[in-house]
Amino acid sequence: MRLSQGFFPTVKEVPSDAVIPSHQLMLRAGLMRQLAAGVFSFLPIGYAVMKKVMTIIRQEMDAIGGQEFHLPALNPIELWEETDRVKAFGDIMFHVKNRPMVLAPTHEEVITHIAKDHVKSYKAMPQIWYQIQTKFRNEPRPKSGVLRGRQFTMKDAYSMDATWQGLDKSYELHREAYKKIYTRCGLTFHIVGASSGAMGGSGSQEFMVESNAGEDNLAVCSETGYAANVEIATSLMPNAGRVEANEPLKEVHTPNCRSIDEVAAFLSMPVGRCAKSLIFMNGTQPVLVLMLGNDQLNETKLQAVFGQEIRPAQTEELLQLTGADAGSIGPVGLEGKFTIVADKRLEEANGLVCGANKNDYHLMNLDLKRDVKVQAYYDFRMVEEGEPTPDGKGKLRIVKGIEVGHIFKLGTKYSVSMKANFLDEQGKENPIIMGSYGIGVERIIACHIEQHHDEFGIKWQKSIAPYDVHLICVNMNSEAVVKRSEALYAELTAAGISVLFDDRTDASAGFKFKDADLLGMPLQVIVGEKNLKNNEIEMKDRSAGKRWNVAADVAAAEAIAFVRS
């Protein structure tokens, strides 16, 4: 492609509304333009990258037996009502105003609808169906370019199996395929345990790219290989335990002590011997969650126990239910009225301080075996930097990450809701056992740029670069330079090398060099008068920053060898 004939709207200035490097460079290098908040047009050079990413995805999905579909983005709302996900997605789902239709944020319902009619026997399984298609999600605050948009391209795949062992195999096939996809796309990534959220199911993992631009927090350890989203991460922390002196409960006056730190300081107690009570509403049922004072509640873990509808109690509800404000609430005396649960670190603990359900008063010497009927203990806490890994062999780092893929063991959640059943070997009817597997195509591109750029521009890795070679004719007024450049362009193109040929007559050499670094093709081939007088042509490895000269006669062969290495 000749730059003089193509559409390459590069921009020198950093757009004011772009904060992270990938967003800035995707705009500056002309990969895309914003049409509306969270909605982007991909321009030729950006779409060239997207096509390469999609080719890699298709190759690896086909290699595990995937069959490609193309499903409608416009869905009848009743399909989603069968699984109750209209409510689950809430305002994130786009609704059509003049028809009972929605724009699909994902396609489990459509796939299950097809499987219900056609996958009737265990003999028809396993199946792996996938598509690469536009999705729509009404993000309330689109930001970071394509990392959080309202319209995006996703590869979504679905497995159907007759047995749970079959699901495990399908899940592992996708896990390995995803590793190959991201590696081929030039990404360094973590595979982390994750919450299934609105998708449901029995287990899931995310593929995360470590980046300061990420919105997710990950708990990782390079020594042990542990990696999990902080939503579900665990650590090996000691329990509060029991103290020897088991004194009776004692009410103490704690004037104007509203926080755990204030209570601990007033009573000269360690924060780690204080138990804080957090009140939630699970429908109409109040739930009291006991945590150690220096631990933070992980609400995703709470939702995993009680469901996503659980919510913090409001101020007026606290007063009505306990007679006290938030800082003075405790579990004693609330049995029967509340569901009382506690974090595992409090199991069998005694010698604790808690609220007395009376403003400005607390109870000392709380014994959870003696004074409160705790219905169950769970891991409710948020892990923190530096804590021991679950096996105790390493330390956790908390880092930012960008999700580029998510795989789920859906189980029978959708097949039961939509009555997608099959007959097993004994002729018994069973729900199809399913998995769901997603990849964000634009996110791969953005994450690639996040990991491969410098102050001058993008550093495309060979596998997804829009062009293999950026050929720069430094001086279009020099007959010798133009002739050699044209010959190189013809020879490289004939060899199957994709070339972006900067043959512009209205751009200075400096401008061409800056554009070449901004656009970031793996190899720059620079034809200039000075080197050509010595029968040489300059080469530049954009990623490594290495420059070298080669004899003009072997420049094409050198470029071909570089691209194919």
C-alpha positions in Angstrom: 0.0 0.0 0.0 1.3 3.4 -1.0 0.9 6.0 1.7 0.3 8.6 -1.0 -2.8 6.7 -2.1 -4.1 5.3 1.2 -6.0 6.8 4.2 -3.6 7.2 7.1 -4.8 10.2 9.2 -1.9 10.4 11.7 -2.0 13.1 14.4 1.0 14.7 16.1 -0.8 16.0 19.2 -2.1 13.8 22.0 -5.9 14.0 22.1 -7.1 15.7 25.3 -9.7 13.1 26.1 -7.3 10.2 25.8 -5.5 9.3 29.0 -4.0 5.8 28.6 -1.3 5.1 26.0 -3.3 2.6 23.9 -6.2 5.1 23.5 -3.8 7.9 22.6 -1.9 5.9 20.1 -4.9 4.3 18.5 -6.2 7.8 17.7 -2.8 9.3 16.8 -1.8 6.4 14.5 -5.2 6.5 12.7 -6.4 3.1 13.8 -9.8 4.5 14.8 -12.0 7.5 15.4 -14.7 8.1 18.0 -18.2 8.4 16.7 -20.0 8.7 20.0 -19.1 7.9 23.7 -17.9 4.3 23.7 -18.5 3.8 19.9 -15.5 3.8 17.5 -15.0 3.5 13.7 -12.0 1.3 12.8 -10.1 2.8 9.9 -8.1 0.7 7.4 -4.9 0.4 9.4 -6.8 -0.5 12.5 -9.0 -3.0 10.8 -6.0 -4.6 9.2 -4.8 -5.4 12.8 -8.3 -6.6 13.8 -8.4 -9.0 10.8 -5.0 -10.5 11.8 -6.2 -11.0 15.4 -9.4 -12.6 14.2 -7.5 -14.9 11.9 -5.4 -16.1 14.8 -8.5 -16.6 16.9 -10.2 -18.6 14.1 -7.2 -20.8 13.5 -6.9 -21.8 17.2 -10.7 -22.3 17.6 -10.9 -24.4 14.5 -7.9 -26.5 15.9 -10.0 -27.6 18.9 -13.0 -28.5 16.7 -14.9 -25.2 16.8 -17.5 -24.5 14.2 -18.1 -20.9 13.3 -21.6 -19.4 13.4 -23.0 -15.9 12.7 -25.8 -15.1 15.1 -28.2 -12.1 15.2 -27.3 -9.2 17.4 -31.0 -8.3 17.6 -32.8 -10.7 19.9 -36.4 -11.1 21.0 -36.7 -10.1 24.7 -38.7 -13.2 25.6 -35.6 -15.3 25.0 -33.7 -13.4 27.7 -36.7 -13.5 30.0 -36.5 -17.3 30.0 -33.2 -17.0 31.9 -34.1 -13.9 33.9 -31.1 -12.1 32.5 -33.1 -9.0 31.4 -33.2 -8.3 35.1 -29.6 -9.5 35.7 -28.1 -7.2 33.1 -30.4 -4.3 34.0 -29.5 -1.0 32.4 -26.4 -2.5 30.7 -28.7 -4.1 28.1 -29.8 -2.0 25.2 -33.6 -2.2 24.5 -35.3 -1.4 21.2 -38.1 1.2 21.8 -40.6 0.2 19.2 -40.2 -3.6 19.4 -39.9 -6.2 22.2 -36.3 -6.7 21.2 -32.8 -6.2 22.8 -29.3 -5.9 21.5 -27.4 -8.9 22.7 -24.5 -8.3 25.1 -23.6 -12.0 24.7 -25.3 -15.1 23.1 -25.9 -17.9 25.6 -29.6 -17.6 25.1 -29.5 -17.8 21.3 -27.0 -20.8 21.4 -29.2 -22.6 23.9 -32.3 -21.9 21.8 -30.6 -23.6 18.8 -29.2 -26.5 20.9 -32.7 -27.1 22.4 -34.1 -27.9 18.9 -31.2 -29.8 17.5 -28.9 -31.4 20.1 -31.2 -34.1 21.3 -28.9 -37.0 22.0 -25.6 -37.7 23.8 -24.4 -38.9 20.5 -24.6 -35.4 19.1 -22.0 -34.2 21.7 -19.5 -32.7 22.4 -20.1 -29.6 20.3 -18.1 -26.4 20.2 -19.8 -23.4 18.5 -18.3 -20.0 18.1 -18.7 -16.7 16.4 -16.9 -13.3 16.1 -19.5 -10.7 16.2 -20.5 -7.2 17.4 -21.8 -6.9 21.0 -23.6 -4.1 22.7 -23.5 -3.1 26.4 -24.8 0.2 27.7 -21.8 1.1 29.8 -22.7 4.1 32.0 -19.3 5.6 31.8 -17.4 4.6 28.7 -13.7 5.3 29.0 -10.1 4.3 28.1 -10.9 4.0 24.4 -11.9 0.5 23.4 -11.3 -1.0 26.8 -14.7 0.1 28.0 -17.0 0.7 25.1 -20.7 0.4 24.3 -20.1 -1.5 21.0 -17.3 -4.0 20.6 -16.3 -7.2 18.8 -16.2 -10.4 20.7 -15.3 -14.0 20.0 -17.8 -15.9 22.0 -17.7 -19.7 22.0 -20.0 -22.3 23.6 -19.4 -25.9 24.5 -22.1 -28.6 24.9 -21.4 -31.9 26.7 -23.3 -34.9 28.0 -21.2 -35.3 31.1 -19.4 -33.1 33.6 -16.2 -34.8 32.7 -16.9 -33.7 29.1 -17.3 -30.1 30.3 -14.0 -30.3 32.1 -12.3 -31.4 28.8 -14.0 -28.7 26.7 -13.0 -26.1 29.3 -9.4 -27.2 29.2 -9.4 -27.2 25.4 -10.5 -23.6 25.4 -8.0 -22.7 28.2 -5.1 -24.0 26.1 -6.4 -22.4 22.9 -6.6 -19.1 24.6 -3.1 -19.4 25.9 -2.0 -19.9 22.3 -4.1 -17.0 21.0 -2.7 -14.5 23.4 0.8 -15.7 23.0 0.6 -15.5 19.2 -0.9 -12.0 19.6 2.3 -10.9 21.5 0.7 -10.6 25.0 2.2 -11.4 28.4 -0.8 -12.4 30.5 -2.0 -14.0 33.8 -4.7 -16.7 34.0 -6.6 -15.8 37.2 -9.5 -17.3 39.1 -12.5 -15.1 38.9 -16.2 -14.6 39.9 -18.8 -15.8 37.4 -21.0 -12.8 38.1 -24.2 -12.5 36.0 -23.0 -15.4 33.8 -23.5 -17.9 36.6 -22.1 -21.4 36.6 -19.6 -23.4 38.8 -16.3 -21.8 37.9 -14.4 -19.3 35.7 -11.0 -17.9 34.9 -10.0 -14.6 33.4 -7.1 -13.9 31.1 -5.5 -10.7 32.3 -2.9 -8.4 31.0 -1.0 -6.6 33.7 -1.3 -2.9 33.0 -1.7 0.4 35.0 -4.5 1.1 32.6 -6.5 -1.8 34.0 -9.7 -1.5 36.1 -9.4 -4.9 37.7 -7.2 -5.6 40.7 -5.3 -8.9 40.6 -3.5 -10.8 43.4 -0.4 -12.4 41.9 2.8 -14.1 43.0 5.6 -14.8 40.6 7.3 -17.2 43.1 4.3 -19.6 43.3 2.4 -18.8 40.1 -0.7 -17.9 42.1 -3.0 -15.5 40.3 -6.6 -14.5 41.1 -8.9 -11.5 40.7 -9.1 -9.9 44.1 -12.8 -10.6 43.9 -12.1 -14.2 44.8 -8.4 -14.1 45.9 -7.5 -15.8 49.2 -4.4 -15.6 51.4 -3.0 -17.6 54.3 -3.8 -15.3 57.2 -4.0 -16.4 60.9 -7.4 -16.6 62.7 -8.1 -14.2 65.5 -8.1 -17.3 67.8 -8.9 -17.5 71.5 -7.4 -15.7 74.5 -6.9 -17.6 77.7 -8.9 -15.3 80.0 -12.6 -15.8 79.0 -14.2 -12.9 80.8 -18.0 -12.3 80.8 -19.5 -9.8 78.5 -19.2 -6.2 79.7 -20.9 -3.1 78.4 -18.6 0.0 78.2 -19.3 3.6 77.4 -17.5 4.7 74.2 -18.5 8.3 73.6 -18.1 9.7 70.1 -16.3 6.6 68.9 -17.7 6.0 65.4 -14.9 4.0 63.7 -13.1 0.8 64.6 -9.8 2.7 65.0 -11.5 5.2 67.4 -13.0 2.3 69.5 -9.7 0.4 69.6 -7.8 3.6 70.7 -10.3 4.5 73.3 -10.3 1.0 74.9 -6.6 0.5 74.4 -7.3 -2.7 72.3 -5.6 -3.9 69.1 -7.8 -3.3 66.1 -7.3 -7.0 65.4 -9.4 -7.8 68.6 -12.3 -5.7 67.4 -15.2 -7.3 65.5 -17.2 -5.0 63.2 -20.8 -5.7 62.2 -21.9 -4.9 58.7 -25.6 -5.0 57.9 -27.1 -6.0 54.6 -30.5 -6.7 53.2 -31.1 -10.0 51.3 -34.6 -9.1 50.1 -36.5 -8.5 53.3 -34.2 -10.6 55.4 -31.5 -8.6 57.3 -28.0 -10.1 57.3 -25.3 -9.3 59.8 -21.7 -9.9 58.6 -19.0 -10.0 61.3 -15.5 -9.1 60.2 -12.2 -8.5 62.1 -11.8 -4.7 62.5 -8.7 -4.5 60.3 -10.1 -6.6 57.4 -12.1 -5.2 54.5 -15.2 -7.0 53.3 -15.1 -8.3 49.8 -18.7 -7.8 48.5 -18.2 -10.2 45.5 -17.5 -13.0 48.0 -20.6 -11.9 49.9 -22.7 -12.1 46.7 -21.3 -15.6 46.0 -23.0 -16.7 49.2 -26.2 -14.7 49.2 -26.7 -13.8 45.5 -26.3 -10.5 43.6 -29.4 -8.9 45.0 -28.0 -8.5 48.5 -27.4 -4.8 49.3 -26.1 -2.6 52.2 -28.8 -1.6 54.6 -29.7 2.1 54.6 -29.3 4.4 57.6 -33.0 4.3 58.5 -33.1 0.5 58.2 -30.1 0.2 60.6 -31.9 2.3 63.2 -35.2 0.4 62.8 -33.5 -3.0 62.9 -30.9 -2.5 65.7 -31.8 0.8 67.4 -28.2 2.1 66.8 -26.1 3.8 64.2 -23.6 1.9 62.2 -20.6 2.4 64.5 -22.4 0.9 67.5 -24.0 -2.2 66.0 -23.2 -5.7 67.2 -24.5 -9.3 66.9 -25.5 -9.9 70.5 -29.3 -10.1 70.9 -30.0 -10.2 67.2 -30.3 -14.0 66.8 -33.6 -15.0 65.1 -34.1 -11.5 63.7 -30.9 -11.6 61.6 -29.0 -14.1 59.5 -25.7 -13.9 61.3 -22.5 -15.0 59.4 -18.9 -14.3 60.0 -15.5 -14.3 58.3 -13.5 -17.4 58.8 -10.8 -15.5 60.7 -13.3 -15.1 63.5 -14.1 -18.8 63.9 -14.3 -19.7 67.6 -12.7 -16.4 68.5 -13.2 -14.8 72.0 -12.0 -11.7 73.8 -13.4 -9.4 71.2 -15.0 -6.0 71.2 -18.2 -5.3 69.3 -21.1 -2.8 69.2 -23.8 -3.0 71.9 -26.7 -2.0 69.6 -26.8 1.3 71.7 -25.2 4.4 70.5 -21.9 5.2 72.2 -21.7 1.8 73.8 -19.7 -1.4 73.0 -19.4 -4.9 74.5 -16.1 -6.3 75.6 -15.1 -10.0 76.0 -17.3 -11.2 73.1 -17.1 -15.0 72.7 -18.5 -16.2 69.4 -18.9 -19.8 70.8 -20.8 -18.5 73.9 -22.5 -15.3 73.1 -23.7 -15.5 69.5 -25.1 -18.2 67.3 -23.1 -17.7 64.1 -24.9 -19.6 61.4 -21.9 -20.1 59.1 -18.3 -18.9 58.6 -17.1 -17.9 55.1 -14.0 -16.3 53.6 -15.4 -12.8 53.2 -12.2 -10.7 53.3 -10.3 -8.7 50.7 -6.7 -9.8 50.4 -4.0 -7.2 50.7 -0.5 -6.5 49.3 2.2 -8.6 51.0 0.0 -11.2 52.5 1.1 -14.9 52.2 -0.2 -16.9 49.2 -2.8 -19.6 50.1 0.0 -22.2 50.2 2.2 -19.9 52.4 5.1 -20.1 50.0 5.1 -16.6 48.6 3.8 -13.1 49.0 0.9 -11.5 47.1 1.4 -8.5 44.9 -1.7 -6.4 44.0 -1.5 -5.2 40.5 -3.9 -3.6 37.9 -5.0 -5.8 35.0 -7.1 -5.6 31.8 -9.3 -8.5 31.1 -8.9 -9.9 27.5 -10.8 -13.1 27.9 -13.0 -15.0 30.3 -14.0 -18.7 30.3 -16.9 -20.1 32.3 -18.2 -23.5 33.3 -21.9 -22.7 32.9 -23.1 -26.2 33.8 -26.9 -26.5 33.3 -27.9 -22.9 34.2 -29.2 -22.1 30.8 -30.2 -25.5 29.6 -32.5 -25.9 32.6 -34.0 -22.5 32.2 -34.7 -23.0 28.5 -35.4 -26.8 28.7 -32.6 -27.7 26.4 -32.5 -31.5 27.2 -30.9 -34.6 25.6 -31.4 -38.3 26.0 -28.4 -40.2 27.6 -27.4 -43.8 26.9 -30.1 -45.1 29.1 -32.8 -43.0 27.3 -33.1 -40.7 30.3 -33.6 -37.0 29.7 -30.9 -34.6 31.1 -30.1 -30.9 30.6 -27.1 -30.2 28.3 -24.0 -29.3 30.2 -22.5 -26.0 28.8 -19.5 -23.8 28.9 -19.0 -20.2 27.6 -15.8 -18.6 26.5 -15.2 -15.0 25.5 -12.4 -12.9 23.9 -12.5 -9.2 23.4 -10.9 -8.5 20.0 -10.4 -4.8 20.3 -9.0 -5.3 23.8 -6.3 -7.6 22.4 -5.2 -4.7 20.2 -5.3 -2.1 23.0 -3.4 -4.4 25.4 -0.8 -5.2 22.7 -0.2 -1.5 22.4 -0.1 -1.1 26.2 2.7 -3.7 26.3 4.5 -2.7 23.1 5.0 1.1 22.8 7.4 3.9 23.6 7.4 7.6 23.6 7.4 7.7 19.8 4.6 5.3 19.0 3.5 1.7 18.7 5.9 -1.3 18.4 3.8 -3.9 16.6 4.9 -7.5 17.0 5.1 -9.4 13.7 2.0 -11.6 14.2 -0.6 -8.8 14.2 1.3 -5.8 12.6 -0.9 -4.1 9.9 2.1 -4.3 7.5 5.3 -6.3 7.7 7.6 -3.5 6.4 7.5 0.3 6.4 9.5 1.3 3.3 10.6 5.0 3.4 11.6 6.8 0.3 13.5 9.7 2.0 13.7 12.0 -1.0 11.1 11.7 -3.8 13.1 14.3 -5.8 16.0 11.9 -6.2 15.7 9.7 -9.3 18.1 7.1 -7.8 16.3 6.9 -4.5 12.9 6.6 -6.1 14.1 3.9 -8.5 15.6 1.8 -5.8 12.5 2.3 -3.5 10.2 1.2 -6.3 12.3 -1.8 -7.0 12.3 -2.8 -3.4 8.5 -2.3 -3.2 7.9 -4.5 -6.2 10.3 -7.3 -5.0 9.0 -7.4 -1.4 5.3 -7.4 -2.6 6.1 -10.2 -5.1 7.5 -12.2 -2.2 4.3 -11.9 -0.3 5.5 -9.3 2.2 3.0 -6.7 3.1 4.6 -3.2 2.6 3.5 0.3 3.6 5.4 2.4 1.1 5.9 6.1 2.1 6.1 7.6 -1.3 4.6 11.0 -0.3 6.0 14.0 -2.1 4.6 16.5 0.3 6.2 15.2 3.5 9.6 15.9 4.8 12.1 13.2 5.8 11.7 14.0 9.4 7.9 13.8 9.2 8.2 10.4 7.4 10.5 9.1 10.2 8.1 10.3 12.9 5.1 8.7 11.2 7.1 5.4 10.8 7.8 5.3 14.5 4.2 6.2 15.4 2.7 3.6 13.1 5.2 1.0 14.4 5.7 -1.6 11.7 8.2 -4.3 12.8 10.8 -3.4 10.2 11.6 0.0 8.6 13.6 0.0 5.3 15.0 3.4 4.7 16.2 4.4 1.3 18.2 7.7 1.4 20.7 9.4 -0.9 23.6 9.4 1.6 23.5 5.6 2.1 22.6 4.8 -1.5 25.8 6.6 -2.6 27.6 3.8 -0.7 25.3 1.2 -2.3 23.6 0.7 1.1 20.1 0.8 2.6 19.3 1.3 6.2 17.2 -1.1 8.3 15.6 -0.5 11.6 14.0 -3.0 14.0 11.3 -0.9 15.5 10.9 -3.1 18.7 14.5 -3.5 19.5 15.5 0.0 18.3 18.4 -1.6 16.4 19.7 0.1 13.2 22.0 -1.4 10.6 23.0 -1.0 7.0 23.0 -3.7 4.3 24.1 -3.8 0.7 21.4 -2.4 -1.6 21.4 -5.6 -3.7 20.5 -7.8 -0.7 18.1 -5.4 1.1 15.0 -7.2 -0.1 16.4 -10.6 0.9 17.4 -9.2 4.3 13.9 -7.7 4.8 12.2 -11.0 3.8 14.4 -13.0 6.2 13.6 -10.6 9.0 9.8 -10.8 8.5 9.9 -14.6 8.2 12.2 -15.2 11.2 
